[in-house]
Amino acid sequence: MFNSIVDIVSQSGYLGIFLLMLAENVFPPIPSELIMPLAGFVSARGELNIVLVILAGTAGSVVGALPWYYAGAIFGQHRLKRIANKHGRWMTLSSRDIDVASMWFARYGAAAVFFGRLIPAIRTLISVPAGIVHMPMLPFLAYSTIGSLIWTALLAVTGYLMQSQYDQVEHYMDPFSKGVLLLAITIYVYRFIRFKPQQS
């Protein structure tokens, strides 16, 4: 499993990292906690440049945040909650998730976009209330980019450093990769099954 994902990242290069991080923000098939460390690992083998790996991951993360921003800006909170109740099962997005993200934004303001990009449970949905209140695009992109850059850099550098200790950790990497992916799938399936539309 570990080697298979490493091969995919190696073959797809920066574009693959960009697309995976974009997809992770829209629909989480593979979490960033798996994508970026493995991209850093590949970089340490000399196949990719670590700076470009981080920039590709950051760009994908920021571009992936834009659909949520525009969804909030176009539909507004109440309509978006109704849409989530009707069609949110496949994305495991409920009206309560939107409320939680909105409460974060109401409490911390624009800084919530920055801090939210560093928190796995919040990082995707924090763009929704930013769109709802029509946060100016330039500050939104700035906060999103800085937060995403820190997050992707931490993950990528972890993978980069891990490669130098490959002889010591190789026996653990495959079960670790499987565990992270299995956990992401389990959480998705659980939320899918437990999804219950709520009154807006």
WOTA-V896395 format. One record per pair of residues at least 12 apart in sequence whose C-alpha atoms are under 10 Angstrom apart, sorted by the first residue. I is the first residue (numbers start at 1). GAP is how many residues later the second one is. Records with the same first field share a line. If there is no record, write none. Layout:
I=GAP ; GAP
This chain:
1=172 ; 173 ; 174 ; 175 ; 176 ; 177 ; 180
2=32 ; 36 ; 168 ; 170 ; 171 ; 172 ; 173 ; 174 ; 175 ; 176
3=35 ; 170 ; 171 ; 174
4=170
5=29 ; 30 ; 33 ; 34 ; 169 ; 172
6=29 ; 31 ; 32 ; 33 ; 34 ; 35 ; 36
7=31 ; 32 ; 35
8=30 ; 31
9=26 ; 27 ; 29 ; 30 ; 31 ; 32 ; 33 ; 34 ; 39
10=28 ; 29 ; 31 ; 32 ; 33 ; 35 ; 37 ; 38
11=36
13=26 ; 29 ; 30 ; 34 ; 35 ; 36 ; 39 ; 40 ; 43
14=25 ; 34 ; 35 ; 38 ; 39 ; 40 ; 41 ; 42 ; 43 ; 46
15=38 ; 41 ; 42 ; 45
16=19 ; 23 ; 40 ; 41 ; 44
17=15 ; 18 ; 19 ; 21 ; 22 ; 36 ; 37 ; 38 ; 39 ; 40 ; 41 ; 42 ; 43 ; 44
18=35 ; 36 ; 37 ; 38 ; 39 ; 40 ; 41 ; 42 ; 43 ; 44 ; 45 ; 46
19=37 ; 38 ; 40 ; 41 ; 42 ; 44 ; 45
20=12 ; 15 ; 16 ; 36 ; 37 ; 40 ; 41 ; 44
21=14 ; 15 ; 35 ; 36 ; 37 ; 38 ; 39 ; 40 ; 41 ; 42 ; 43 ; 131
22=34 ; 35 ; 36 ; 37 ; 38 ; 39 ; 40 ; 41 ; 42 ; 43 ; 44
23=37 ; 38 ; 40 ; 41 ; 42
24=36 ; 37 ; 40 ; 41 ; 100
25=35 ; 36 ; 37 ; 38 ; 39 ; 40 ; 41 ; 42 ; 43 ; 98 ; 99 ; 100
26=35 ; 37 ; 38 ; 39 ; 40 ; 41 ; 42 ; 65 ; 98 ; 99
27=37 ; 63 ; 64 ; 65 ; 97
28=63 ; 96 ; 156 ; 157 ; 160
29=152 ; 155 ; 156 ; 159
30=150 ; 151 ; 152 ; 154 ; 155
31=89 ; 149 ; 150 ; 152 ; 153 ; 154
32=25 ; 29 ; 88 ; 119 ; 120 ; 123 ; 124
33=87 ; 118 ; 119 ; 121 ; 122 ; 123 ; 144 ; 147 ; 148 ; 151
34=121 ; 122 ; 125 ; 142 ; 143 ; 144 ; 146 ; 147 ; 150
35=22 ; 117 ; 120 ; 121 ; 124 ; 142
36=17 ; 18 ; 20 ; 21 ; 22 ; 115 ; 116 ; 117 ; 118 ; 119 ; 120 ; 121 ; 122 ; 123 ; 124
37=115 ; 116 ; 117 ; 118 ; 119 ; 120 ; 121 ; 122 ; 123 ; 124 ; 125 ; 126
38=117 ; 118 ; 119 ; 120 ; 121 ; 122 ; 124 ; 125 ; 139
39=14 ; 15 ; 18 ; 116 ; 117 ; 118 ; 120 ; 121
40=13 ; 14 ; 112 ; 113 ; 114 ; 115 ; 116 ; 117 ; 118 ; 119 ; 120 ; 121 ; 122 ; 123
41=115 ; 116 ; 117 ; 118 ; 119 ; 120 ; 121 ; 122 ; 123 ; 125
42=114 ; 117 ; 118 ; 121
43=113 ; 114 ; 116 ; 117 ; 120
44=112 ; 113 ; 115 ; 116 ; 117 ; 118 ; 119 ; 120
45=115 ; 118 ; 119
50=103 ; 106 ; 107 ; 110
51=102 ; 105 ; 106
53=99 ; 100 ; 103 ; 104
54=94 ; 95 ; 96 ; 97 ; 98 ; 99 ; 100 ; 101 ; 102 ; 103
55=90 ; 93 ; 94 ; 97 ; 98
56=93 ; 96
57=91 ; 92 ; 94 ; 95 ; 96 ; 99
58=86 ; 87 ; 88 ; 89 ; 90 ; 91 ; 92 ; 93 ; 94 ; 95
59=85 ; 86 ; 89 ; 90 ; 93
60=88
61=56 ; 62 ; 63 ; 83 ; 84 ; 86 ; 87 ; 88 ; 90 ; 91
62=55 ; 62 ; 65 ; 78 ; 79 ; 80 ; 81 ; 82 ; 83 ; 84 ; 85 ; 86 ; 87
63=78 ; 81 ; 82
64=60 ; 63
65=52 ; 58 ; 59 ; 60 ; 61 ; 62 ; 63 ; 75 ; 76 ; 79 ; 80
66=58 ; 61 ; 62 ; 65 ; 71 ; 74 ; 75 ; 78
67=60 ; 61 ; 64
68=56 ; 57 ; 58 ; 59 ; 60 ; 61 ; 62 ; 63 ; 64
69=55 ; 56 ; 57 ; 58 ; 59 ; 60 ; 61 ; 62 ; 63 ; 64 ; 65 ; 66 ; 68 ; 71
70=57 ; 58 ; 60 ; 61 ; 62 ; 64
71=56 ; 57 ; 58 ; 60 ; 61
72=26 ; 53 ; 55 ; 56 ; 57 ; 58 ; 59 ; 60 ; 61 ; 62
73=54 ; 55 ; 56 ; 57 ; 58 ; 59 ; 60 ; 61 ; 62
74=57 ; 58 ; 60
75=56 ; 57
76=52 ; 53 ; 55 ; 56 ; 57 ; 58
77=18 ; 21 ; 22 ; 25 ; 51 ; 52 ; 54 ; 55 ; 56 ; 123
78=17 ; 20 ; 21 ; 54 ; 122
79=16 ; 121
80=14 ; 15 ; 18 ; 48 ; 52 ; 120
81=12 ; 13 ; 14 ; 15 ; 16 ; 17 ; 18 ; 116 ; 117 ; 118 ; 119
82=12 ; 13 ; 115 ; 116 ; 117 ; 118
83=12 ; 114 ; 117
84=12 ; 13 ; 14 ; 113 ; 114 ; 116
85=110 ; 111 ; 112 ; 113 ; 114 ; 115
86=110 ; 111 ; 112
87=110
88=104 ; 107 ; 108 ; 109
89=99 ; 102 ; 103 ; 104 ; 105 ; 106 ; 107 ; 108
90=98 ; 99 ; 101 ; 102 ; 103 ; 105
91=97 ; 100 ; 101 ; 104
92=95 ; 96 ; 97 ; 98 ; 99 ; 100 ; 101 ; 102 ; 103 ; 104
93=32 ; 98 ; 99 ; 102 ; 103 ; 104
94=97 ; 101 ; 102 ; 103 ; 104
95=101 ; 102 ; 103 ; 104 ; 105
96=101 ; 102 ; 103 ; 104
97=24 ; 25 ; 28 ; 29
98=27 ; 28 ; 29 ; 30 ; 31
99=26 ; 29 ; 30 ; 101
100=22 ; 25 ; 26 ; 29
101=12 ; 15 ; 20 ; 21 ; 22 ; 23 ; 24 ; 25 ; 26 ; 27 ; 28 ; 29
102=23 ; 24 ; 25 ; 26 ; 27 ; 28 ; 30 ; 31
103=23 ; 26
104=12 ; 18 ; 22 ; 25
105=21 ; 22 ; 23 ; 24 ; 25 ; 28
106=23 ; 24 ; 27
109=20 ; 21 ; 26
110=16 ; 19 ; 20 ; 25 ; 26 ; 29 ; 30 ; 33 ; 34
111=28 ; 29 ; 32 ; 33 ; 36
112=14 ; 15 ; 17 ; 18 ; 31 ; 32 ; 35
113=12 ; 13 ; 14 ; 15 ; 16 ; 17 ; 26 ; 27 ; 28 ; 29 ; 30 ; 31 ; 32 ; 33 ; 34 ; 35
114=12 ; 26 ; 27 ; 28 ; 29 ; 30 ; 31 ; 32 ; 33 ; 34 ; 36
115=28 ; 29 ; 31 ; 32 ; 33
116=27 ; 28 ; 31 ; 32
117=26 ; 27 ; 28 ; 29 ; 30 ; 31 ; 32 ; 33 ; 34 ; 35
118=26 ; 28 ; 29 ; 30 ; 31 ; 32 ; 33 ; 34
119=28 ; 32
120=31
123=21 ; 24 ; 25
126=18
127=13 ; 17
